[in-house]
């Protein structure tokens, strides 16, 4: 059995986050000892590890809940998990493309500065969206 602190240290998930996952039903409620302290089993540790890894990969809590509900057998559950992973991959690729556009625009804006006096071209560019070199929304 693991205390919430041990669970936190071993998974890298903060204690308030563990409590939150338990509160919203994503992590099964822990058993309580005589002093009313949470005690987690290895399955709780494994579930939290799954949640952490899925969060690190950018899955939403709702998606994680759906993935955890799958029984892990080949067939329909595996196909559903694959669809969810493919959808998350597309979301990540879209964010990467947006970040690349942001990078290009920020690089362009940063190069506007000549370091001299007068009106700051960086601040002017930030204040006037029409001066952007392209779409970066």
Secondary structure, 3 states (H helix, E strand, C coil): CECHHHHHHHHCCCHHHHHHHHHCCCCCCCEECCCCCEEECHHHHHHHHHHHHHHHCCCCHHHHHHHHHCCCCCCHHHHHHHHHHHHHHHHHHHHHHHHHHHHHHHHHHHCCCCCCCCCCHHHHHHHCHHHCCCCCC
